[in-house]
Amino acid sequence: MLRVLLSILAIGFSSAWAIPEDKKDVPKKLLPFQGKWEVKELTGADSIFPKEKWPIFSFVGDKLFVSIPSSDRIETSTITVTPDKTPSEMDAKPEGKFEKIAKVIYKFEKDTLVLCFALQGMGAERPKVFKAEKPYALFVLVKAKEKK
């Protein structure tokens, strides 16, 4: 089950990946996502992700990297977003052997990014509301503070 969830959003983050300094190549609708995000709250996947293994999400251009602390696996997803739908939608297409797209809904609330998606696996139906009812999980993310 953990492997399915990780595959949904394409695992991987490395400090070698950096946000492009010149953001002119990043589409305007992807600008709010850019950077590293940490899980502040997680519901619906508690048994899969104990707090010490909460994933870290990083958006670089149209790529999404997600890592689990103490894991060194790296995979990548290409994302597309449709912010003008209600709720706003994101599709995450994993690179590599997985062909199905993870169908996500998202919203920004002040300094948080809320993601909701099915735990069943890629290709599952897109959630219609932000609720962590089976088979969906709800991730509330906050922008990671840069280390000085």
Protein Blocks (a to p, Z undefined) as FASTA:
>chain_A
ZZmmmmmnopaddfkbccdfblmlpcfklmmmgccdddfbdghilmmmgfklcccdddeh
jaccdddehiabdcdddddddfkbccdddddddehjblbdcddddddehjaccddddfkb
ghiacdfbdcdbdfbdcdddddddddZZ
